[in-house]
């Protein structure tokens, strides 16, 4: 009996499986009530109370998470943060800071910022914010105190130079535009570092080229290493300054609702020859710009193979359930994409109508010569391994020493920070660089000055700064081999 029972069960199981295998599947399942039932089950059985809108957001997020690595759902708060990062703006006073023993050392004051207008300077030390002593706080905590709504006032207490007196500035917070572009001139070559393709990239890149034109410079090094991409339009606009007439890139959409986009340059004759530095983290819009220069012959690539992100994304507002039902009743359409409502029915979709934004991979792009590089990347014309950090320090992140002040024992400043990092790379016994000229840094400086034939004082003076800046340039050429190769190749064009 037991044997028969086992056989029957196995046979019954086989029939069930067989039936499942041959059961016809409908082309489209109706899941209209299914999601509601899942949420009901969770709310009835889960040991904590979970709002239904949170469950819905999680379900929507999960749908997009099942697609590729670049497709993602943002709730409204996440979307606002994303848009701010793409705009390259934030609300504050326009300074970069670094934690120091007394508070926060200002390492940079942005051009046309509220801080610049108020008279705050690089190397000032913030010791109070709205009357609060910030000594001992982290730089992030201090930054949070300084940030605030546009149009509000923050009082910044600073000490400057060797004076112990606190000077107070009342600064009106405003929108501060951050530049993703930095540049420096090396003889007849301009080096331009482009960190991302935000909404401000073309504007600041154009400023760099105006400086190049003013100095009669025709050779460029464009550093796109570790640039993850950003707005395609910004990459196209920059390419139009560097690449001769012809196609820059073609965006090939999957959906027939969106026509393919062909972006062109209209430049008759480029002004510049461009060496482009790339590595495995140069992706997306970086690869569009780099490929246009490579395919046109108006530039050449130096470094290692690029990331190979040959697809692009579009952002769409996703309606919340109440807005979806409202517009469905009005127009009889089942549409969750807010842009479709705006384009088809001229419906004004408001922020309160959406649950979030979907960033979806909608197609792939082709290079000027029709290459599809997704998953393969761009191979440089001159392959040179990328440089490594030395003693945990990126040589390209060290700023030249610029101050005219003499900084002695226990003095503080950005130049001290640069000095310590240069000396540490060169092998001197330095603690973690921290912008304070402590006893150990003082001893290392004395050794350095003795080796360079300078007055052995252990302080940062103009002669020592000059030697350190010379060494910084030498270190960069020695350590950053792709940069050195680009210099070498451009020099051959003389």
N, C-alpha and C positions, 0 to 999 in steps of 0.2 A: 504493500500500500504506500509505504514511504517512498519507494522507488518510483511508483506510478505518479505520486503527487509531484515529485521533483521534475519528472518528465513533462507532466502537464503544465507546470509553472513555466518551465523553459520554453515549451511549445507556445504557450500563451504570450510570453514575452517576445518570442520571435514573430508572432502574428502582429503584435502591436508595433514592433520596430518595422516590419515589412509594410504595414499600413502607412506608417509615417513616411517611409521612403517613397511610396507611390502616391501619397495624398497630393492632390493638385494644390498649388500655392497660388493665391490670388496675386495679381500683378501689383495691386496696391492694398495694403492692410489699412483698416480704419482704426486709427489710434486715438480718436477724439475723446473717448472716455477713459482710455487706458492710463494716461498720465494722472488724471484726477484720482483714479483708484489707487495708484501707487502712493500718491501723497496722502490719501486717506489712511492707507495701511501704516505709513510712517507716523502720522499724527496719532493714530490709535494705539500703536505698540511701542514707539520709542519712549524711553523713560523720561525725557525732557520735552518741554513744550517747544515746538519749532514753528515760527510763523510760516504761513503758506507761501508768501512771496519769496522767502528765503529758499524754500524748497524749489520753487519755480526757477529762481535764478540759478540754483545748482544744477537743475536739469538742463537748462539752456546752455550753461557753461560746459556741461558734460558732452553735449552734442558736438560742439565745436572742438572740444579736446580730442575727439576721436579722429579728427582729420590730421593734416600735416603739422609739423613743428611750428609753422609760422601763422597758422590760423588760431585765433584766440578770441574769447569773449571778455569784454570789459564791462563791469557795472558802471554806473554813472560816475562815481567817485574815481574809479580807476581810469576811466576814459578822460576825465578832466586832467588828471596827472599826466597821462600819455600825451594829450594835446599840448600841454604846457611844455613838456620836454621837446616836442617837435617844433614848437614855436621858438625855442631858445630864449624864453623870457621867464622871469620870476618877479615877484613883488617883494621889494626890500629897499636897501639903500645903495647896493652896488659895490660890495667889497668881498674879497676872499680873505679868510682868516686862518691862522694856525695857532693852536694852543701853545701858550707859554706860561712860565711860572707866575706871572703877574696878571694874566688874563688871556687876551687874544691878540697876537701880532697880525697886523694887516699886511698881507703879502701882495695884494693887488687892489687897485681902485679902478673900476671900469670907466671908460670914457663916457661922457655925457650922462653920468649917473648922479643921483641926489647927493651921494657922498662927495663926489668931485666938486659939485656946485657948492657944497657947504664948506669946503676947504680941508677935508680930511685927506691925509697923505699916506702913501705907502710907508711902512716902518713905524707908523703910529701904533701904540698899544692900547687896546680897549680895556678899561678897568671897571667901568660902570655902564649899565644899560638901564635907563629909566630909574636911576638912583640905586639899583641893585649892584652890589659888589660881585663881580664875576670871577674873582680869583678862585682857582680850584675847580671851576666848571670846565666841562669838555667843550671843544670848539663847536660841536653840534648843539649843545645846550645854549651856548652863547648865540649861535646863529638863529636858533628858534626864538630867542628873546628879541633879536633885532628885526626879524621878519614880521610882517603884519599887513593889514589891508591897505590898499592904495589910498593915499590922501591922509592917512593918520601920521602922527608925529612920534618919533622916538628920540630920546635924549641920550647921546653917546658921550661918555666921559673918557678922554684919552690922555695919555702922557706921551710927550714927544721928546726925542733925544735924551739928553742927560738931565733934563729938568724934572724935578719931583712933582711939580704942580700939575693938577688935573685941569684940563681945559674941556669945557662942555660945548657940544654942538647939538642944536635941535634940527633934526633932519626929517623932511617929509618923505615918507615911503612912496615909491612909485613903481611902475613897470620898468624893470631893468633888462636891457637887451644884452645877451651874452654872445660873444664872438667865438665860433668854432674854428676860426682861422688865426694862425700866428705866422709871422714871417721874419726872416733875417737875411741880410745881404752878405755874401761871401765873395768879395772881389766883383767879378762881372756875372755872378750867379745869384739868383734869389731862391732861397729855400722857403717853401710854403707848406706848413702843416695844416691839413684839413681833417678835423677830428670826427665830423659827422655832416650829414646833409640836412640841417634844420632849415627853418624858414629864413634864417639870416645868412646862410652860407654864401649865396651868390653876392649879396651886398658887400660882405667883408672881403670876399675873394677879389671882387672888382677893385676895392680899395688897395689891396696888395699889388695888383697889376698897375694901378696908377702910380704907385711908389716905384715900381720897376721901370715904368716908362720915364719917370722923372729922372732916374739915374741911368737911362740908356741901356737897361738890361734886357737881353734877348734870350737868355738861357734860364730855365726854371728847373728846380727840383720840386716835384709835387709829392708830398709824403701822404700816402693813403693807407699806411700800415695801421692795423687795428681799427680802421674806420668801418663800422658795421653797416653803413648805408643811411637810408632816410628817404627824403622826398625825391622822387624821380625827376620832377620838374627842376629842382635845384641842380642836380647833376647835369641835366640837359643844358640849362642856362650857362653853367660854367664851361661845358664842352664847346658851346658856341663862341667862347672867347679864345679857344685854343685849337680847334679842329677845322680844317678846310671844308668847303661846302660839300654836302652829301648827307647820307643817313647817319644819325648818331645811334639810334636804337629803334627797334620795332616792338611794341607791346602786342602780343597775340593773346586775345581773350578767348576763353572756352565758350562763353555764352554768345549766341548769335544776337542777343539784345544789345551787346556792346561792340561797336565797330573797332577793329584793330587800329592802334595809334602809331603813326610813323613820325618820329621826331627828327628834324633835319638841322644842319648847320648851314648858314648862308655866308660864311666867311670866305672871301675870295683868296686871300693869302694870309696864313697865320703869321703873327709877329714873332712867336717864340718857338724854340725847340724845348720840349719838356721831357725830362727824365722822371718817370713815375716809380716811386718806391711802394712795393706791395708785399704782403705776406699772407699767411693762411687765415688771418682775421680780416682781410680786405674783402668785403662782401657787398652784394646787392648793388645799390647805386654807385658804390666805389668801382665795382666791376663794369658797370655801364660806362662810366667816364674813362676808366683805364683802357677798356676795349676799343672805345672810339679813337683814342690817341694811338693805340697800337695798330688798329686796322687801317687808319688813315695814313700812317707813316709820319705823322706830325709829332710823335713822341715814341719813347721806347720804355719797356718795363724792366725794372731791376729788383731782384729779391727772390722770393719763393712763390710757389703756385698759390693763387688766390682761393678763397673759400669755395666758390662754385654755387652761389645762390642765384640761379637763373630764373626764378619765379618772382612775381610781384603780388602785392596785396592791395585790396581796397577796403575802406571802412564804410559800414552801413549802420544807421540807427535802427534798433529793433523795438517795435512797439510793445508796450505792456498789454496785458489782457484786456483792461477796460478800454484803452484806445483802439485796440484791435476790434473789439465788439462794436464800438461806436461807429467806426468808419465802415465796417462790414454792413451794418444796418443801413447806413446812408447810401452806400454805393454797390452793395451786393458782391464785393470782392474779398477773397481770403488772402490778404496781403499783410505781412509783418514787417517788410522792408520800408522804413519811413521815406527813403528816397523815391521808391516807386509811387507812393501816394503823392509826393510832391510833383513828380514828373508826369504822371498819368492824369491826375485829377486836380493839380494845383492846390492840394491840401496843405495848409500850414501846419506842420508837425512841431509841437512844442516840446521843451525839455521834459515837462510833466507827462508827456505821452509815451516816453521811451523807458524801457527797462535797462537798456545799456547799448553798447556798440559791438558789432562783430567785425573783426579784421579777418578777411577771408582771402586765401590765395585764389586769384581769379584767372591766372594765365602765366605764360612764360614770355621772356623777352629774347630777342635775337640781337646779336652785335651788328655793327655796320656791314660786315662781310657775310652776315647770315649765320653766324655760329650760334648754337644753343649750348650754353656752358653749365647748365644746372647739373650739379654733381661732379663736374670735371674741373671747373675753374679756368683761369687764364694762366698759361705758362709764360714766365718772363722771358724777354729776349736775352737777358743776361742773368743767369741764375746764381745768386749769392746767398748763402745762409744768413738768416737774420741774426742780429747781435743778441747777447745775453746780458742779464743784470750782473753787475760786479758788486760784491759785498751787499747785495740786495738793493742796489741803487741803479736807476735808469739814467744813464749819462745824458740822454736827450731831455730829461726833465729838469736838469740843473740850469738855473738862470744865471746869466753873467752878473758879476758883481758891479754895481752901478753907483752906490752911495759915495759921497765925498767926505763923509764923517770918518774920523778916526775912532775905531771901536776897540776898547781895551778890555781887561779882565772883567768878567761878569757882564759885559755889555751884551745887548740884544739887537738882532736885526736880520733882515732877509739875507744880507751879504754874509753874515756869520753862518747861516744855514747852507748857502752855496759853498762857502769855504770849507766847512766840515765835510760836505759830501765829496768835494774834489779831493781833499786830503785822504778821506777814507778809501776812495777808489784807488788812489796812488799807494795805499798800503800803510799809511800812518796810523798810529794808535789813537783812534778817536772813538768815543762812546757813540751811541745812536745819535745822529745829527738832530739837534733840537733848537737851533737858532740862539743858543746862549754860549758865549765865549768863556767856558769854564776853564779850570786849571789844566785839564787834560788837553783841551784844544789849544790853550796858551802854550803848553810845552811842545805840541806838535807843530804849531806855527813857528816857534823858535828854531826847531830843527829844519823846517822848510826854508826859512829865511837864511839860515846859515848855508844850506846847500845851494841857494840861488845867489849868494853873495850880497844879500841885503842886510840892512841894519837889523840885528837880532833883538827885537823888542817884544815879540809875542802878541803884538797888536795888529789890527787890520788897518793899514795905511794905504795911500795911493799906489806906492811902488809895489807893495805886496799884492794888492788887487790886480794890478796890471799883469804880474807874473802868473797869478792864478787864472786869469782869463785866457792868457796864452796857453796854459796847460789844459784848460777846458777845451779849447779848439783842437789841440793835439789829441787829447783823449777821445774826442768824438770821432776824429778821422781814424784813429787806431782801433777803437772798439766797434764802431758802427760801420762795418765793412760795406753794406749796400750803399750807404751814404757816400763813403769814400769812392766806391766804384762809379757812382753817378757823377761825382766831381771829376773823376779821371776821364770819363767818356765825354762829358761836356767840354772839358779843356782841350780835347782832341779836335774840337770843331773850330778852333782858332784859325 
